Amino acid sequence: MSEPAIKQTEQEPDFYTGCTFAVDEIELGLNVLIRKVRDLYQANQAGRAVDQKLASEAISKISGQVQVLADVITRVTIAHINRRPRV
């Protein structure tokens, strides 16, 4: 294998492209959260305890998933920043 071909295959993938999945999942989670908060509000206003419970459980679950993804992005971003050469 020639020298340029070796360098090209060892090239590090783009950092931001690698984070795209987590960012997209956070955005999807936000959309679901918006709907569930609306459901929670409506259930509360209508006095529907079961619907209120279900909406609040969904909000709690999705919020936890978003938090995990945000923590992952934070960790990998810190590692990325610390690896970059300082000028």
PDB file of N, CA, C and O in Angstrom:
ATOM      1  N   MET A   1       0.847  -1.170   0.000  1.00  0.00           N
ATOM      2  CA  MET A   1       0.000   0.000   0.000  1.00  0.00           C
ATOM      3  C   MET A   1       0.891   1.231   0.000  1.00  0.00           C
ATOM      4  O   MET A   1       1.888   1.284   0.721  1.00  0.00           O
ATOM      5  N   SER A   2       0.540   2.195  -0.789  1.00  0.00           N
ATOM      6  CA  SER A   2       1.348   3.400  -0.875  1.00  0.00           C
ATOM      7  C   SER A   2       1.143   4.266   0.363  1.00  0.00           C
ATOM      8  O   SER A   2       0.162   4.104   1.089  1.00  0.00           O
ATOM      9  N   GLU A   3       2.062   5.172   0.592  1.00  0.00           N
ATOM     10  CA  GLU A   3       2.019   6.047   1.780  1.00  0.00           C
ATOM     11  C   GLU A   3       0.750   6.906   1.838  1.00  0.00           C
ATOM     12  O   GLU A   3       0.140   6.965   2.905  1.00  0.00           O
ATOM     13  N   PRO A   4       0.309   7.579   0.755  1.00  0.00           N
ATOM     14  CA  PRO A   4      -0.919   8.375   0.836  1.00  0.00           C
ATOM     15  C   PRO A   4      -2.149   7.512   1.144  1.00  0.00           C
ATOM     16  O   PRO A   4      -3.049   7.953   1.858  1.00  0.00           O
ATOM     17  N   ALA A   5      -2.192   6.302   0.616  1.00  0.00           N
ATOM     18  CA  ALA A   5      -3.332   5.420   0.869  1.00  0.00           C
ATOM     19  C   ALA A   5      -3.384   5.016   2.336  1.00  0.00           C
ATOM     20  O   ALA A   5      -4.469   4.911   2.909  1.00  0.00           O
ATOM     21  N   ILE A   6      -2.239   4.789   2.946  1.00  0.00           N
ATOM     22  CA  ILE A   6      -2.194   4.431   4.365  1.00  0.00           C
ATOM     23  C   ILE A   6      -2.700   5.592   5.214  1.00  0.00           C
ATOM     24  O   ILE A   6      -3.501   5.390   6.127  1.00  0.00           O
ATOM     25  N   LYS A   7      -2.240   6.794   4.923  1.00  0.00           N
ATOM     26  CA  LYS A   7      -2.682   7.958   5.687  1.00  0.00           C
ATOM     27  C   LYS A   7      -4.180   8.169   5.549  1.00  0.00           C
ATOM     28  O   LYS A   7      -4.837   8.563   6.512  1.00  0.00           O
ATOM     29  N   GLN A   8      -4.726   7.916   4.378  1.00  0.00           N
ATOM     30  CA  GLN A   8      -6.146   8.128   4.150  1.00  0.00           C
ATOM     31  C   GLN A   8      -6.987   7.120   4.929  1.00  0.00           C
ATOM     32  O   GLN A   8      -8.042   7.480   5.451  1.00  0.00           O
ATOM     33  N   THR A   9      -6.547   5.877   5.018  1.00  0.00           N
ATOM     34  CA  THR A   9      -7.323   4.874   5.742  1.00  0.00           C
ATOM     35  C   THR A   9      -7.221   5.066   7.244  1.00  0.00           C
ATOM     36  O   THR A   9      -8.124   4.640   7.964  1.00  0.00           O
ATOM     37  N   GLU A  10      -6.161   5.688   7.750  1.00  0.00           N
ATOM     38  CA  GLU A  10      -5.995   5.904   9.172  1.00  0.00           C
ATOM     39  C   GLU A  10      -6.590   7.235   9.629  1.00  0.00           C
ATOM     40  O   GLU A  10      -6.486   7.586  10.805  1.00  0.00           O
ATOM     41  N   GLN A  11      -7.202   7.968   8.727  1.00  0.00           N
ATOM     42  CA  GLN A  11      -7.737   9.280   9.053  1.00  0.00           C
ATOM     43  C   GLN A  11      -8.874   9.141  10.066  1.00  0.00           C
ATOM     44  O   GLN A  11      -9.738   8.273   9.942  1.00  0.00           O
ATOM     45  N   GLU A  12      -8.851  10.005  11.054  1.00  0.00           N
ATOM     46  CA  GLU A  12      -9.863  10.006  12.103  1.00  0.00           C
ATOM     47  C   GLU A  12     -11.195  10.497  11.539  1.00  0.00           C
ATOM     48  O   GLU A  12     -11.220  11.472  10.787  1.00  0.00           O
ATOM     49  N   PRO A  13     -12.307   9.836  11.890  1.00  0.00           N
ATOM     50  CA  PRO A  13     -13.603  10.317  11.399  1.00  0.00           C
ATOM     51  C   PRO A  13     -13.930  11.682  11.985  1.00  0.00           C
ATOM     52  O   PRO A  13     -13.424  12.054  13.044  1.00  0.00           O
ATOM     53  N   ASP A  14     -14.764  12.408  11.303  1.00  0.00           N
ATOM     54  CA  ASP A  14     -15.151  13.731  11.748  1.00  0.00           C
ATOM     55  C   ASP A  14     -15.876  13.633  13.088  1.00  0.00           C
ATOM     56  O   ASP A  14     -16.832  12.869  13.220  1.00  0.00           O
ATOM     57  N   PHE A  15     -15.435  14.391  14.069  1.00  0.00           N
ATOM     58  CA  PHE A  15     -15.992  14.349  15.422  1.00  0.00           C
ATOM     59  C   PHE A  15     -17.477  14.688  15.428  1.00  0.00           C
ATOM     60  O   PHE A  15     -18.267  13.999  16.073  1.00  0.00           O
ATOM     61  N   TYR A  16     -17.854  15.723  14.731  1.00  0.00           N
ATOM     62  CA  TYR A  16     -19.241  16.179  14.753  1.00  0.00           C
ATOM     63  C   TYR A  16     -20.171  15.204  14.040  1.00  0.00           C
ATOM     64  O   TYR A  16     -21.323  15.044  14.444  1.00  0.00           O
ATOM     65  N   THR A  17     -19.692  14.559  13.001  1.00  0.00           N
ATOM     66  CA  THR A  17     -20.485  13.531  12.335  1.00  0.00           C
ATOM     67  C   THR A  17     -20.735  12.379  13.297  1.00  0.00           C
ATOM     68  O   THR A  17     -21.814  11.787  13.296  1.00  0.00           O
ATOM     69  N   GLY A  18     -19.742  12.063  14.116  1.00  0.00           N
ATOM     70  CA  GLY A  18     -19.899  10.998  15.098  1.00  0.00           C
ATOM     71  C   GLY A  18     -20.920  11.313  16.174  1.00  0.00           C
ATOM     72  O   GLY A  18     -21.511  10.398  16.746  1.00  0.00           O
ATOM     73  N   CYS A  19     -21.135  12.570  16.457  1.00  0.00           N
ATOM     74  CA  CYS A  19     -22.101  12.992  17.485  1.00  0.00           C
ATOM     75  C   CYS A  19     -23.507  13.170  16.931  1.00  0.00           C
ATOM     76  O   CYS A  19     -24.447  13.384  17.696  1.00  0.00           O
ATOM     77  N   THR A  20     -23.664  13.089  15.641  1.00  0.00           N
ATOM     78  CA  THR A  20     -24.945  13.384  15.003  1.00  0.00           C
ATOM     79  C   THR A  20     -26.063  12.492  15.507  1.00  0.00           C
ATOM     80  O   THR A  20     -27.178  12.968  15.720  1.00  0.00           O
ATOM     81  N   PHE A  21     -25.791  11.197  15.705  1.00  0.00           N
ATOM     82  CA  PHE A  21     -26.842  10.293  16.161  1.00  0.00           C
ATOM     83  C   PHE A  21     -27.404  10.744  17.500  1.00  0.00           C
ATOM     84  O   PHE A  21     -28.620  10.828  17.670  1.00  0.00           O
ATOM     85  N   ALA A  22     -26.526  11.034  18.449  1.00  0.00           N
ATOM     86  CA  ALA A  22     -26.979  11.446  19.780  1.00  0.00           C
ATOM     87  C   ALA A  22     -27.736  12.772  19.715  1.00  0.00           C
ATOM     88  O   ALA A  22     -28.753  12.942  20.389  1.00  0.00           O
ATOM     89  N   VAL A  23     -27.248  13.699  18.917  1.00  0.00           N
ATOM     90  CA  VAL A  23     -27.925  14.994  18.784  1.00  0.00           C
ATOM     91  C   VAL A  23     -29.317  14.800  18.172  1.00  0.00           C
ATOM     92  O   VAL A  23     -30.286  15.407  18.627  1.00  0.00           O
ATOM     93  N   ASP A  24     -29.411  13.965  17.155  1.00  0.00           N
ATOM     94  CA  ASP A  24     -30.710  13.697  16.533  1.00  0.00           C
ATOM     95  C   ASP A  24     -31.676  13.032  17.510  1.00  0.00           C
ATOM     96  O   ASP A  24     -32.865  13.352  17.528  1.00  0.00           O
ATOM     97  N   GLU A  25     -31.164  12.106  18.323  1.00  0.00           N
ATOM     98  CA  GLU A  25     -32.007  11.441  19.310  1.00  0.00           C
ATOM     99  C   GLU A  25     -32.497  12.419  20.377  1.00  0.00           C
ATOM    100  O   GLU A  25     -33.633  12.312  20.840  1.00  0.00           O
ATOM    101  N   ILE A  26     -31.656  13.362  20.765  1.00  0.00           N
ATOM    102  CA  ILE A  26     -32.083  14.384  21.723  1.00  0.00           C
ATOM    103  C   ILE A  26     -33.193  15.235  21.115  1.00  0.00           C
ATOM    104  O   ILE A  26     -34.162  15.575  21.794  1.00  0.00           O
ATOM    105  N   GLU A  27     -33.053  15.573  19.851  1.00  0.00           N
ATOM    106  CA  GLU A  27     -34.092  16.360  19.183  1.00  0.00           C
ATOM    107  C   GLU A  27     -35.415  15.588  19.115  1.00  0.00           C
ATOM    108  O   GLU A  27     -36.482  16.157  19.344  1.00  0.00           O
ATOM    109  N   LEU A  28     -35.339  14.303  18.802  1.00  0.00           N
ATOM    110  CA  LEU A  28     -36.555  13.485  18.784  1.00  0.00           C
ATOM    111  C   LEU A  28     -37.178  13.411  20.175  1.00  0.00           C
ATOM    112  O   LEU A  28     -38.398  13.489  20.325  1.00  0.00           O
ATOM    113  N   GLY A  29     -36.330  13.259  21.187  1.00  0.00           N
ATOM    114  CA  GLY A  29     -36.816  13.229  22.559  1.00  0.00           C
ATOM    115  C   GLY A  29     -37.510  14.523  22.932  1.00  0.00           C
ATOM    116  O   GLY A  29     -38.533  14.508  23.618  1.00  0.00           O
ATOM    117  N   LEU A  30     -36.963  15.638  22.487  1.00  0.00           N
ATOM    118  CA  LEU A  30     -37.580  16.939  22.757  1.00  0.00           C
ATOM    119  C   LEU A  30     -38.978  17.021  22.148  1.00  0.00           C
ATOM    120  O   LEU A  30     -39.908  17.524  22.778  1.00  0.00           O
ATOM    121  N   ASN A  31     -39.118  16.530  20.933  1.00  0.00           N
ATOM    122  CA  ASN A  31     -40.432  16.550  20.277  1.00  0.00           C
ATOM    123  C   ASN A  31     -41.444  15.713  21.055  1.00  0.00           C
ATOM    124  O   ASN A  31     -42.595  16.117  21.218  1.00  0.00           O
ATOM    125  N   VAL A  32     -41.011  14.545  21.536  1.00  0.00           N
ATOM    126  CA  VAL A  32     -41.900  13.697  22.323  1.00  0.00           C
ATOM    127  C   VAL A  32     -42.221  14.378  23.651  1.00  0.00           C
ATOM    128  O   VAL A  32     -43.363  14.347  24.110  1.00  0.00           O
ATOM    129  N   LEU A  33     -41.208  14.995  24.266  1.00  0.00           N
ATOM    130  CA  LEU A  33     -41.436  15.693  25.535  1.00  0.00           C
ATOM    131  C   LEU A  33     -42.473  16.798  25.394  1.00  0.00           C
ATOM    132  O   LEU A  33     -43.331  16.966  26.261  1.00  0.00           O
ATOM    133  N   ILE A  34     -42.396  17.536  24.324  1.00  0.00           N
ATOM    134  CA  ILE A  34     -43.365  18.615  24.095  1.00  0.00           C
ATOM    135  C   ILE A  34     -44.786  18.046  24.047  1.00  0.00           C
ATOM    136  O   ILE A  34     -45.706  18.599  24.650  1.00  0.00           O
ATOM    137  N   ARG A  35     -44.952  16.935  23.322  1.00  0.00           N
ATOM    138  CA  ARG A  35     -46.281  16.320  23.240  1.00  0.00           C
ATOM    139  C   ARG A  35     -46.741  15.801  24.600  1.00  0.00           C
ATOM    140  O   ARG A  35     -47.907  15.953  24.963  1.00  0.00           O
ATOM    141  N   LYS A  36     -45.826  15.188  25.351  1.00  0.00           N
ATOM    142  CA  LYS A  36     -46.196  14.620  26.647  1.00  0.00           C
ATOM    143  C   LYS A  36     -46.505  15.703  27.674  1.00  0.00           C
ATOM    144  O   LYS A  36     -47.387  15.519  28.512  1.00  0.00           O
ATOM    145  N   VAL A  37     -45.799  16.817  27.625  1.00  0.00           N
ATOM    146  CA  VAL A  37     -46.110  17.927  28.523  1.00  0.00           C
ATOM    147  C   VAL A  37     -47.490  18.483  28.187  1.00  0.00           C
ATOM    148  O   VAL A  37     -48.251  18.836  29.088  1.00  0.00           O
ATOM    149  N   ARG A  38     -47.812  18.564  26.920  1.00  0.00           N
ATOM    150  CA  ARG A  38     -49.144  19.011  26.501  1.00  0.00           C
ATOM    151  C   ARG A  38     -50.207  18.027  27.022  1.00  0.00           C
ATOM    152  O   ARG A  38     -51.248  18.441  27.531  1.00  0.00           O
ATOM    153  N   ASP A  39     -49.926  16.711  26.885  1.00  0.00           N
ATOM    154  CA  ASP A  39     -50.851  15.693  27.398  1.00  0.00           C
ATOM    155  C   ASP A  39     -51.015  15.819  28.916  1.00  0.00           C
ATOM    156  O   ASP A  39     -52.124  15.702  29.439  1.00  0.00           O
ATOM    157  N   LEU A  40     -49.914  16.056  29.608  1.00  0.00           N
ATOM    158  CA  LEU A  40     -49.950  16.210  31.063  1.00  0.00           C
ATOM    159  C   LEU A  40     -50.817  17.403  31.453  1.00  0.00           C
ATOM    160  O   LEU A  40     -51.653  17.314  32.352  1.00  0.00           O
ATOM    161  N   TYR A  41     -50.608  18.496  30.774  1.00  0.00           N
ATOM    162  CA  TYR A  41     -51.389  19.711  31.063  1.00  0.00           C
ATOM    163  C   TYR A  41     -52.882  19.462  30.839  1.00  0.00           C
ATOM    164  O   TYR A  41     -53.718  19.807  31.674  1.00  0.00           O
ATOM    165  N   GLN A  42     -53.193  18.860  29.703  1.00  0.00           N
ATOM    166  CA  GLN A  42     -54.600  18.608  29.386  1.00  0.00           C
ATOM    167  C   GLN A  42     -55.231  17.633  30.372  1.00  0.00           C
ATOM    168  O   GLN A  42     -56.377  17.821  30.782  1.00  0.00           O
ATOM    169  N   ALA A  43     -54.504  16.604  30.753  1.00  0.00           N
ATOM    170  CA  ALA A  43     -55.026  15.641  31.721  1.00  0.00           C
ATOM    171  C   ALA A  43     -55.241  16.306  33.071  1.00  0.00           C
ATOM    172  O   ALA A  43     -56.227  16.032  33.754  1.00  0.00           O
ATOM    173  N   ASN A  44     -54.325  17.171  33.450  1.00  0.00           N
ATOM    174  CA  ASN A  44     -54.457  17.879  34.719  1.00  0.00           C
ATOM    175  C   ASN A  44     -55.672  18.803  34.692  1.00  0.00           C
ATOM    176  O   ASN A  44     -56.443  18.850  35.651  1.00  0.00           O
ATOM    177  N   GLN A  45     -55.837  19.526  33.606  1.00  0.00           N
ATOM    178  CA  GLN A  45     -56.963  20.448  33.488  1.00  0.00           C
ATOM    179  C   GLN A  45     -58.306  19.714  33.484  1.00  0.00           C
ATOM    180  O   GLN A  45     -59.302  20.221  34.000  1.00  0.00           O
ATOM    181  N   ALA A  46     -58.322  18.515  32.896  1.00  0.00           N
ATOM    182  CA  ALA A  46     -59.563  17.746  32.799  1.00  0.00           C
ATOM    183  C   ALA A  46     -59.796  16.862  34.022  1.00  0.00           C
ATOM    184  O   ALA A  46     -60.861  16.259  34.155  1.00  0.00           O
ATOM    185  N   GLY A  47     -58.810  16.779  34.916  1.00  0.00           N
ATOM    186  CA  GLY A  47     -58.962  15.956  36.105  1.00  0.00           C
ATOM    187  C   GLY A  47     -58.886  14.466  35.822  1.00  0.00           C
ATOM    188  O   GLY A  47     -59.537  13.670  36.498  1.00  0.00           O
ATOM    189  N   ARG A  48     -58.104  14.086  34.836  1.00  0.00           N
ATOM    190  CA  ARG A  48     -57.941  12.669  34.482  1.00  0.00           C
ATOM    191  C   ARG A  48     -56.645  12.158  35.112  1.00  0.00           C
ATOM    192  O   ARG A  48     -55.564  12.339  34.550  1.00  0.00           O
ATOM    193  N   ALA A  49     -56.753  11.532  36.258  1.00  0.00           N
ATOM    194  CA  ALA A  49     -55.585  11.114  37.039  1.00  0.00           C
ATOM    195  C   ALA A  49     -54.734  10.069  36.313  1.00  0.00           C
ATOM    196  O   ALA A  49     -53.506  10.151  36.334  1.00  0.00           O
ATOM    197  N   VAL A  50     -55.368   9.101  35.679  1.00  0.00           N
ATOM    198  CA  VAL A  50     -54.614   8.039  35.002  1.00  0.00           C
ATOM    199  C   VAL A  50     -53.803   8.621  33.848  1.00  0.00           C
ATOM    200  O   VAL A  50     -52.628   8.292  33.690  1.00  0.00           O
ATOM    201  N   ASP A  51     -54.419   9.483  33.042  1.00  0.00           N
ATOM    202  CA  ASP A  51     -53.697  10.105  31.927  1.00  0.00           C
ATOM    203  C   ASP A  51     -52.571  11.001  32.433  1.00  0.00           C
ATOM    204  O   ASP A  51     -51.501  11.075  31.828  1.00  0.00           O
ATOM    205  N   GLN A  52     -52.824  11.677  33.544  1.00  0.00           N
ATOM    206  CA  GLN A  52     -51.782  12.521  34.132  1.00  0.00           C
ATOM    207  C   GLN A  52     -50.604  11.667  34.581  1.00  0.00           C
ATOM    208  O   GLN A  52     -49.450  12.030  34.352  1.00  0.00           O
ATOM    209  N   LYS A  53     -50.885  10.547  35.210  1.00  0.00           N
ATOM    210  CA  LYS A  53     -49.834   9.633  35.661  1.00  0.00           C
ATOM    211  C   LYS A  53     -49.028   9.111  34.475  1.00  0.00           C
ATOM    212  O   LYS A  53     -47.797   9.120  34.507  1.00  0.00           O
ATOM    213  N   LEU A  54     -49.717   8.659  33.434  1.00  0.00           N
ATOM    214  CA  LEU A  54     -49.026   8.111  32.261  1.00  0.00           C
ATOM    215  C   LEU A  54     -48.149   9.156  31.583  1.00  0.00           C
ATOM    216  O   LEU A  54     -47.019   8.866  31.192  1.00  0.00           O
ATOM    217  N   ALA A  55     -48.669  10.364  31.446  1.00  0.00           N
ATOM    218  CA  ALA A  55     -47.889  11.427  30.812  1.00  0.00           C
ATOM    219  C   ALA A  55     -46.666  11.773  31.648  1.00  0.00           C
ATOM    220  O   ALA A  55     -45.578  11.968  31.108  1.00  0.00           O
ATOM    221  N   SER A  56     -46.839  11.850  32.969  1.00  0.00           N
ATOM    222  CA  SER A  56     -45.692  12.200  33.814  1.00  0.00           C
ATOM    223  C   SER A  56     -44.649  11.089  33.828  1.00  0.00           C
ATOM    224  O   SER A  56     -43.453  11.374  33.894  1.00  0.00           O
ATOM    225  N   GLU A  57     -45.074   9.833  33.767  1.00  0.00           N
ATOM    226  CA  GLU A  57     -44.107   8.724  33.664  1.00  0.00           C
ATOM    227  C   GLU A  57     -43.327   8.792  32.362  1.00  0.00           C
ATOM    228  O   GLU A  57     -42.116   8.571  32.344  1.00  0.00           O
ATOM    229  N   ALA A  58     -44.023   9.097  31.270  1.00  0.00           N
ATOM    230  CA  ALA A  58     -43.348   9.215  29.973  1.00  0.00           C
ATOM    231  C   ALA A  58     -42.350  10.365  29.992  1.00  0.00           C
ATOM    232  O   ALA A  58     -41.245  10.246  29.462  1.00  0.00           O
ATOM    233  N   ILE A  59     -42.742  11.481  30.606  1.00  0.00           N
ATOM    234  CA  ILE A  59     -41.837  12.630  30.699  1.00  0.00           C
ATOM    235  C   ILE A  59     -40.590  12.257  31.485  1.00  0.00           C
ATOM    236  O   ILE A  59     -39.476  12.613  31.103  1.00  0.00           O
ATOM    237  N   SER A  60     -40.780  11.547  32.572  1.00  0.00           N
ATOM    238  CA  SER A  60     -39.647  11.132  33.399  1.00  0.00           C
ATOM    239  C   SER A  60     -38.704  10.197  32.633  1.00  0.00           C
ATOM    240  O   SER A  60     -37.486  10.364  32.679  1.00  0.00           O
ATOM    241  N   LYS A  61     -39.270   9.227  31.937  1.00  0.00           N
ATOM    242  CA  LYS A  61     -38.464   8.260  31.178  1.00  0.00           C
ATOM    243  C   LYS A  61     -37.677   8.945  30.066  1.00  0.00           C
ATOM    244  O   LYS A  61     -36.473   8.727  29.924  1.00  0.00           O
ATOM    245  N   ILE A  62     -38.353   9.765  29.286  1.00  0.00           N
ATOM    246  CA  ILE A  62     -37.705  10.426  28.152  1.00  0.00           C
ATOM    247  C   ILE A  62     -36.664  11.433  28.631  1.00  0.00           C
ATOM    248  O   ILE A  62     -35.600  11.570  28.028  1.00  0.00           O
ATOM    249  N   SER A  63     -36.977  12.131  29.710  1.00  0.00           N
ATOM    250  CA  SER A  63     -36.003  13.078  30.268  1.00  0.00           C
ATOM    251  C   SER A  63     -34.724  12.357  30.688  1.00  0.00           C
ATOM    252  O   SER A  63     -33.622  12.866  30.481  1.00  0.00           O
ATOM    253  N   GLY A  64     -34.874  11.188  31.270  1.00  0.00           N
ATOM    254  CA  GLY A  64     -33.702  10.401  31.662  1.00  0.00           C
ATOM    255  C   GLY A  64     -32.878   9.977  30.455  1.00  0.00           C
ATOM    256  O   GLY A  64     -31.648  10.015  30.490  1.00  0.00           O
ATOM    257  N   GLN A  65     -33.555   9.577  29.397  1.00  0.00           N
ATOM    258  CA  GLN A  65     -32.839   9.179  28.178  1.00  0.00           C
ATOM    259  C   GLN A  65     -32.099  10.358  27.561  1.00  0.00           C
ATOM    260  O   GLN A  65     -30.965  10.219  27.105  1.00  0.00           O
ATOM    261  N   VAL A  66     -32.743  11.512  27.550  1.00  0.00           N
ATOM    262  CA  VAL A  66     -32.103  12.715  27.013  1.00  0.00           C
ATOM    263  C   VAL A  66     -30.895  13.080  27.869  1.00  0.00           C
ATOM    264  O   VAL A  66     -29.854  13.469  27.339  1.00  0.00           O
ATOM    265  N   GLN A  67     -31.026  12.956  29.185  1.00  0.00           N
ATOM    266  CA  GLN A  67     -29.919  13.261  30.079  1.00  0.00           C
ATOM    267  C   GLN A  67     -28.722  12.345  29.817  1.00  0.00           C
ATOM    268  O   GLN A  67     -27.581  12.805  29.803  1.00  0.00           O
ATOM    269  N   VAL A  68     -28.976  11.070  29.611  1.00  0.00           N
ATOM    270  CA  VAL A  68     -27.890  10.126  29.328  1.00  0.00           C
ATOM    271  C   VAL A  68     -27.184  10.517  28.036  1.00  0.00           C
ATOM    272  O   VAL A  68     -25.954  10.536  27.984  1.00  0.00           O
ATOM    273  N   LEU A  69     -27.945  10.827  27.001  1.00  0.00           N
ATOM    274  CA  LEU A  69     -27.336  11.218  25.721  1.00  0.00           C
ATOM    275  C   LEU A  69     -26.557  12.520  25.862  1.00  0.00           C
ATOM    276  O   LEU A  69     -25.466  12.649  25.306  1.00  0.00           O
ATOM    277  N   ALA A  70     -27.097  13.476  26.590  1.00  0.00           N
ATOM    278  CA  ALA A  70     -26.395  14.744  26.793  1.00  0.00           C
ATOM    279  C   ALA A  70     -25.103  14.521  27.583  1.00  0.00           C
ATOM    280  O   ALA A  70     -24.088  15.158  27.300  1.00  0.00           O
ATOM    281  N   ASP A  71     -25.134  13.624  28.565  1.00  0.00           N
ATOM    282  CA  ASP A  71     -23.917  13.307  29.328  1.00  0.00           C
ATOM    283  C   ASP A  71     -22.853  12.682  28.436  1.00  0.00           C
ATOM    284  O   ASP A  71     -21.667  12.987  28.565  1.00  0.00           O
ATOM    285  N   VAL A  72     -23.283  11.804  27.528  1.00  0.00           N
ATOM    286  CA  VAL A  72     -22.339  11.181  26.593  1.00  0.00           C
ATOM    287  C   VAL A  72     -21.709  12.243  25.697  1.00  0.00           C
ATOM    288  O   VAL A  72     -20.492  12.255  25.506  1.00  0.00           O
ATOM    289  N   ILE A  73     -22.529  13.128  25.151  1.00  0.00           N
ATOM    290  CA  ILE A  73     -21.997  14.187  24.292  1.00  0.00           C
ATOM    291  C   ILE A  73     -21.027  15.065  25.080  1.00  0.00           C
ATOM    292  O   ILE A  73     -19.984  15.458  24.557  1.00  0.00           O
ATOM    293  N   THR A  74     -21.358  15.371  26.321  1.00  0.00           N
ATOM    294  CA  THR A  74     -20.468  16.179  27.152  1.00  0.00           C
ATOM    295  C   THR A  74     -19.123  15.492  27.342  1.00  0.00           C
ATOM    296  O   THR A  74     -18.073  16.112  27.173  1.00  0.00           O
ATOM    297  N   ARG A  75     -19.156  14.210  27.694  1.00  0.00           N
ATOM    298  CA  ARG A  75     -17.897  13.476  27.928  1.00  0.00           C
ATOM    299  C   ARG A  75     -17.029  13.401  26.679  1.00  0.00           C
ATOM    300  O   ARG A  75     -15.830  13.674  26.735  1.00  0.00           O
ATOM    301  N   VAL A  76     -17.638  13.029  25.545  1.00  0.00           N
ATOM    302  CA  VAL A  76     -16.827  12.891  24.343  1.00  0.00           C
ATOM    303  C   VAL A  76     -16.336  14.243  23.840  1.00  0.00           C
ATOM    304  O   VAL A  76     -15.254  14.330  23.259  1.00  0.00           O
ATOM    305  N   THR A  77     -17.119  15.295  24.055  1.00  0.00           N
ATOM    306  CA  THR A  77     -16.684  16.630  23.640  1.00  0.00           C
ATOM    307  C   THR A  77     -15.510  17.098  24.489  1.00  0.00           C
ATOM    308  O   THR A  77     -14.561  17.681  23.966  1.00  0.00           O
ATOM    309  N   ILE A  78     -15.567  16.846  25.794  1.00  0.00           N
ATOM    310  CA  ILE A  78     -14.436  17.199  26.658  1.00  0.00           C
ATOM    311  C   ILE A  78     -13.187  16.447  26.230  1.00  0.00           C
ATOM    312  O   ILE A  78     -12.101  17.022  26.159  1.00  0.00           O
ATOM    313  N   ALA A  79     -13.341  15.158  25.944  1.00  0.00           N
ATOM    314  CA  ALA A  79     -12.187  14.369  25.483  1.00  0.00           C
ATOM    315  C   ALA A  79     -11.655  14.916  24.160  1.00  0.00           C
ATOM    316  O   ALA A  79     -10.443  14.982  23.953  1.00  0.00           O
ATOM    317  N   HIS A  80     -12.555  15.303  23.272  1.00  0.00           N
ATOM    318  CA  HIS A  80     -12.148  15.863  21.979  1.00  0.00           C
ATOM    319  C   HIS A  80     -11.393  17.190  22.173  1.00  0.00           C
ATOM    320  O   HIS A  80     -10.355  17.422  21.554  1.00  0.00           O
ATOM    321  N   ILE A  81     -11.927  18.036  23.026  1.00  0.00           N
ATOM    322  CA  ILE A  81     -11.269  19.337  23.294  1.00  0.00           C
ATOM    323  C   ILE A  81      -9.894  19.124  23.892  1.00  0.00           C
ATOM    324  O   ILE A  81      -8.944  19.807  23.510  1.00  0.00           O
ATOM    325  N   ASN A  82      -9.770  18.201  24.810  1.00  0.00           N
ATOM    326  CA  ASN A  82      -8.488  17.964  25.483  1.00  0.00           C
ATOM    327  C   ASN A  82      -7.464  17.305  24.566  1.00  0.00           C
ATOM    328  O   ASN A  82      -6.266  17.404  24.833  1.00  0.00           O
ATOM    329  N   ARG A  83      -7.884  16.648  23.512  1.00  0.00           N
ATOM    330  CA  ARG A  83      -6.954  16.015  22.579  1.00  0.00           C
ATOM    331  C   ARG A  83      -6.406  16.982  21.544  1.00  0.00           C
ATOM    332  O   ARG A  83      -5.327  16.765  20.992  1.00  0.00           O
ATOM    333  N   ARG A  84      -7.152  18.054  21.280  1.00  0.00           N
ATOM    334  CA  ARG A  84      -6.732  18.987  20.228  1.00  0.00           C
ATOM    335  C   ARG A  84      -5.490  19.740  20.650  1.00  0.00           C
ATOM    336  O   ARG A  84      -5.365  20.133  21.810  1.00  0.00           O
ATOM    337  N   PRO A  85      -4.569  19.945  19.722  1.00  0.00           N
ATOM    338  CA  PRO A  85      -3.371  20.702  20.062  1.00  0.00           C
ATOM    339  C   PRO A  85      -3.694  22.164  20.325  1.00  0.00           C
ATOM    340  O   PRO A  85      -4.531  22.762  19.648  1.00  0.00           O
ATOM    341  N   ARG A  86      -3.037  22.715  21.293  1.00  0.00           N
ATOM    342  CA  ARG A  86      -3.232  24.122  21.642  1.00  0.00           C
ATOM    343  C   ARG A  86      -2.254  24.983  20.843  1.00  0.00           C
ATOM    344  O   ARG A  86      -1.093  24.615  20.664  1.00  0.00           O
ATOM    345  N   VAL A  87      -2.723  26.108  20.376  1.00  0.00           N
ATOM    346  CA  VAL A  87      -1.865  27.009  19.591  1.00  0.00           C
ATOM    347  C   VAL A  87      -1.541  28.227  20.415  1.00  0.00           C
ATOM    348  O   VAL A  87      -0.830  29.117  19.948  1.00  0.00           O
TER     349      VAL A  87
END
